[in-house]
Amino acid sequence: MPVPPCQIPRRGPTIYRPNNASATSPPFLRKASAATGNGLPPRRITVTEEHTRALQQELRKYYWPRELRGRHCRVHHYPRCNGVDYFFAYLDDWPDKLLVFDDDGQIEPRSDRYAFTNVFAYDPVNGCIDLVAKGGKKVHQRLRQVFCRSILQTEVEDGEAVRPAYELDHLLDPNLSLPTDSRDCVSAVRLTRIRIDPRQLGPTQLCRLLNSTPLGEVISERQLHRHRTRAGFRIGEGRTVDLFRYIGWLVAQRHAPKPDPEGLFAEQLTAEYRVKTEGRGRTVDEWKIRPEQPDNHWLDGIVGCAVSASIQGCVLFGTDAPQGPAQPRVRLSALQRSKRG
């Protein structure tokens, strides 16, 4: 009889094989501030004090000019039994003042420069780097370059972070054997079917699936993001995409009638309306967008061109009335003296 997944023992061969270090890394390397970069040549390194000092210097050069922190840095290296080298970098943060109790029980302010931590995990077998650092994609790319320059003595280009990947090709082998242990009371394990739920695909999974056809690359994640923004919840809910509903939406968009260019231009020119607003002794016209017409790109373009023409001295016929004499400039010090009397 088949065995429920919860009763399958953990001993025995591994069904899936991790393709980078992030799949087998500790939990702190799988948090939101973590990123993975791969594509490096697999090679083992012998870490010395020169390597750690070089990494300290590179981190100081990166953080201090940009963020005015990280002037002091200490790097500790910890090799693990699985072959992954961990580097914990401690850098001084911005000064922070906190209220603390002294020995007499009195509250007093204390200013300290606390430390923030960056963690690098280098897997020499798979040629990938996991790192934990606060910041976005650009920060992770620069820190990856810093690590490769100081520890691996190599220059790398900006690379996007990748998600944990697994090698599943061996599951297609008809001669794949899954031996069991007699102590688990399982007579046999058989793989009958492998499938992907087409109604709950992540954006990355959908792009890989559509680009795996003989047509080659047909869509990118950026283009899919634009389609999800336009279609809303019609092609999926939350963080997943329904492949069938997405195909239906693409067909509907392909056969939808194209809008009239002149009508579209007129709609965008009238996409905003003005409201008179008074304040600080003056009356101005405040322009607001109409809820039923959110697109106003052509109106913004025409207004920008009109502003540029006005700066260059161009005027419309009938609006070239002579202006009054220019008022002299008043210095701020003169205004302050006049207020003092």
C-alpha positions in Angstrom: 0.0 0.0 0.0 1.3 3.5 -0.7 2.9 5.3 2.2 1.7 8.9 3.1 4.5 11.5 2.7 4.5 12.2 6.4 5.5 8.6 7.1 8.3 8.4 4.6 11.6 8.0 6.6 14.3 10.5 6.4 17.0 7.9 6.1 17.9 6.6 2.7 18.8 8.3 -0.6 17.9 12.0 -1.2 15.2 12.5 -3.7 16.3 16.0 -4.7 19.8 17.3 -4.9 20.5 21.0 -4.1 22.2 22.9 -6.9 23.6 25.6 -4.6 24.5 26.2 -1.0 21.3 28.1 -0.1 19.3 25.0 -0.1 21.4 23.4 2.7 22.4 26.6 4.5 21.3 27.6 8.0 18.0 29.5 8.5 19.6 32.9 8.8 20.8 32.6 5.2 17.2 32.1 4.0 15.8 35.3 5.4 14.5 38.3 3.4 17.8 40.2 3.5 19.7 37.2 2.1 20.8 36.8 -1.6 22.5 34.1 -3.6 24.9 34.5 -6.4 26.3 31.7 -8.5 28.2 31.2 -11.7 31.7 31.3 -10.1 34.3 28.7 -11.0 34.3 25.9 -8.4 37.6 25.9 -6.5 38.7 25.5 -3.0 40.6 28.3 -1.2 42.9 28.4 1.8 41.8 31.4 3.9 44.7 33.3 5.6 44.9 36.4 7.6 45.7 38.3 4.4 42.3 37.3 3.0 40.4 38.5 6.1 42.4 41.8 6.2 41.7 42.4 2.5 37.9 41.8 3.1 38.0 44.2 6.0 39.6 46.8 3.9 37.2 46.4 1.0 34.1 46.6 3.3 35.4 49.7 4.9 36.0 51.3 1.4 32.5 50.4 0.4 30.5 51.5 3.5 32.4 54.6 4.8 32.2 56.9 1.7 28.6 55.9 0.9 26.9 55.6 4.3 29.3 57.2 6.8 29.5 54.0 8.8 31.7 50.9 8.7 34.9 52.8 9.5 36.0 49.9 11.8 35.6 46.3 10.6 36.5 42.8 11.9 36.1 39.6 9.9 35.9 36.1 11.4 36.3 33.0 9.3 34.5 29.7 10.2 34.9 26.7 8.0 32.1 24.1 8.3 32.2 20.3 7.9 30.2 20.4 4.7 33.0 22.4 3.0 31.3 25.8 3.1 33.4 28.8 4.3 31.5 31.3 6.5 32.8 34.9 6.9 31.1 37.0 9.6 31.9 40.7 9.1 31.3 43.1 12.1 31.2 46.8 11.2 30.5 49.8 13.4 27.0 51.4 12.9 25.8 54.9 13.2 26.0 56.4 16.8 22.8 55.7 18.8 21.7 57.2 22.1 19.7 55.1 24.4 18.4 55.6 28.0 20.0 53.1 30.4 20.0 52.6 34.2 23.2 53.1 36.0 24.4 51.3 39.1 22.4 53.6 41.4 19.2 53.0 39.5 19.2 56.4 37.8 18.3 56.9 34.1 21.0 58.4 32.0 21.6 58.7 28.2 24.4 56.7 26.8 25.7 57.0 23.2 27.4 54.0 21.6 28.4 52.8 18.2 26.8 49.4 17.9 27.9 46.8 15.3 26.0 45.5 12.3 26.8 42.2 10.7 27.3 40.9 7.1 27.5 37.2 6.6 29.2 35.6 3.5 28.9 31.8 2.8 31.1 30.5 0.0 30.5 27.1 -1.4 33.6 26.0 -3.4 31.9 22.9 -4.8 29.0 24.6 -6.5 30.8 28.0 -7.0 28.1 30.1 -5.3 28.0 32.8 -2.6 25.2 33.3 -0.1 25.2 36.6 1.8 23.1 38.3 4.4 23.2 42.1 4.4 20.6 44.8 4.8 20.0 46.6 1.5 18.5 45.9 -1.9 19.7 44.2 -5.0 22.4 46.8 -5.8 23.9 46.5 -2.3 24.1 42.7 -2.6 25.7 42.9 -6.0 28.4 45.3 -4.8 29.1 43.2 -1.7 29.4 40.1 -3.9 32.0 41.9 -6.0 33.8 43.0 -2.8 34.0 39.4 -1.5 35.2 38.0 -4.9 37.9 40.7 -5.2 39.3 40.2 -1.7 38.8 36.5 -1.0 38.8 34.9 -4.5 41.1 37.5 -6.2 38.8 37.7 -9.1 36.5 40.3 -10.7 32.9 39.4 -11.3 30.1 41.3 -13.1 26.8 42.3 -11.6 24.7 39.2 -11.3 21.1 38.8 -10.2 20.3 36.8 -7.1 19.0 33.3 -7.8 16.6 31.2 -5.9 17.5 27.8 -4.7 17.5 25.4 -7.6 17.4 21.6 -7.5 18.6 18.9 -9.9 15.6 16.7 -10.7 16.8 15.2 -14.0 17.8 12.0 -12.4 14.1 11.4 -11.5 13.4 10.8 -15.2 15.7 7.8 -15.3 13.5 4.7 -15.6 16.1 2.6 -13.8 16.1 4.9 -10.7 16.1 2.9 -7.6 15.0 4.1 -4.1 16.3 1.5 -1.7 14.7 1.3 1.7 15.7 0.3 5.2 14.0 -2.8 6.7 13.7 -0.9 10.0 11.4 1.6 8.4 8.8 -1.1 7.6 8.5 0.0 4.0 8.5 -2.7 1.4 9.1 -0.5 -1.7 9.0 3.1 -2.9 7.9 3.9 -6.4 7.7 7.2 -8.2 4.6 7.1 -10.4 4.0 10.7 -11.5 5.7 14.1 -11.5 3.6 17.1 -12.3 3.4 20.9 -12.0 0.2 22.6 -10.9 -0.5 25.0 -13.8 -3.0 27.0 -11.8 -0.5 27.9 -9.0 2.7 28.9 -10.7 5.2 31.4 -9.4 6.4 34.1 -11.8 9.8 32.5 -12.1 8.3 29.1 -12.6 6.0 30.4 -15.3 8.8 32.1 -17.2 10.9 29.0 -17.1 8.0 26.8 -18.3 7.1 29.1 -21.2 10.7 29.5 -22.2 11.4 25.8 -22.2 9.5 25.2 -25.5 11.3 24.9 -28.9 10.4 28.6 -29.5 13.1 29.6 -27.1 12.7 32.7 -24.9 9.3 34.2 -25.3 8.8 36.2 -22.1 10.8 37.8 -19.3 10.0 38.3 -15.7 9.7 42.1 -16.3 7.2 41.6 -19.1 5.2 39.2 -17.0 5.2 41.7 -14.1 3.7 44.3 -16.5 1.0 41.8 -17.6 0.1 41.0 -14.0 -0.2 44.7 -13.3 -2.6 45.2 -16.2 -4.6 42.0 -15.7 -4.9 42.2 -11.9 -6.6 39.3 -10.3 -7.9 38.0 -13.6 -4.9 35.8 -14.2 -4.0 34.8 -10.6 -4.3 35.5 -6.9 -1.6 36.6 -4.5 1.9 35.5 -5.6 0.8 32.8 -8.1 -0.4 32.9 -11.8 -3.0 30.6 -13.3 -1.5 29.5 -16.7 -4.9 28.8 -18.3 -6.4 32.2 -17.3 -3.2 33.9 -18.3 -3.3 32.3 -21.8 -7.0 33.4 -22.1 -6.1 36.9 -21.1 -3.3 37.0 -23.7 -5.7 35.8 -26.5 -8.3 38.4 -25.5 -5.6 41.2 -25.6 -4.4 39.9 -29.0 -7.8 40.1 -30.6 -9.1 43.2 -28.7 -9.9 46.2 -31.0 -7.1 48.7 -31.1 -8.0 52.2 -29.8 -8.4 55.1 -32.1 -5.1 57.2 -31.8 -7.0 60.5 -32.2 -9.6 59.5 -29.6 -6.9 58.3 -27.2 -5.0 61.6 -27.6 -8.2 63.6 -26.8 -8.9 61.4 -23.8 -5.5 62.0 -22.3 -5.6 65.7 -22.9 -8.9 65.9 -20.8 -7.7 63.4 -18.2 -7.3 66.1 -15.6 -9.5 68.9 -14.2 -8.6 72.1 -12.3 -9.8 73.2 -8.9 -9.2 76.7 -7.6 -7.3 76.7 -4.3 -6.6 79.6 -2.1 -3.9 79.8 0.5 -1.2 82.2 1.8 -2.8 85.1 0.1 -2.9 83.8 -3.4 -5.3 81.8 -5.7 -3.9 79.0 -7.8 -5.4 76.3 -10.1 -4.7 72.8 -8.8 -5.0 70.0 -11.4 -6.3 66.6 -10.4 -6.7 63.4 -12.4 -10.1 62.0 -13.2 -10.8 58.6 -11.6 -12.2 57.2 -14.8 -9.2 58.2 -16.9 -6.0 57.4 -15.2 -3.7 57.7 -18.2 -2.4 61.3 -18.8 1.1 60.6 -20.3 0.5 62.7 -23.4 -0.9 65.6 -21.4 2.3 65.6 -19.2 4.4 65.5 -22.4 2.7 68.5 -23.9 2.9 70.5 -20.6 6.6 69.7 -20.4 7.2 70.9 -23.9 5.2 74.1 -23.2 7.3 74.7 -20.1 10.5 74.2 -22.0 9.4 76.6 -24.7 8.4 79.2 -22.2 11.9 79.0 -20.6 13.4 79.6 -24.0 11.3 82.8 -24.4 8.5 81.5 -26.7 5.0 82.9 -26.2 1.6 82.2 -27.7 -0.1 84.8 -29.9 -2.3 87.0 -27.8 -0.4 86.3 -24.6 2.6 88.5 -25.4 1.3 91.4 -23.3 4.1 93.6 -21.9 4.9 92.7 -18.3 5.5 95.2 -15.5 8.9 96.2 -14.3 10.8 93.4 -12.6 10.9 93.7 -8.8 14.4 94.1 -7.3 15.8 91.2 -5.4 15.6 91.3 -1.6 18.2 89.6 0.5 17.2 87.5 3.5 19.2 89.6 5.9 17.3 92.7 4.7 14.0 91.0 5.4 15.1 90.0 8.9 16.3 93.6 9.7 12.9 94.9 8.5 11.1 92.6 10.8 13.2 93.6 13.8 12.3 97.3 13.1 
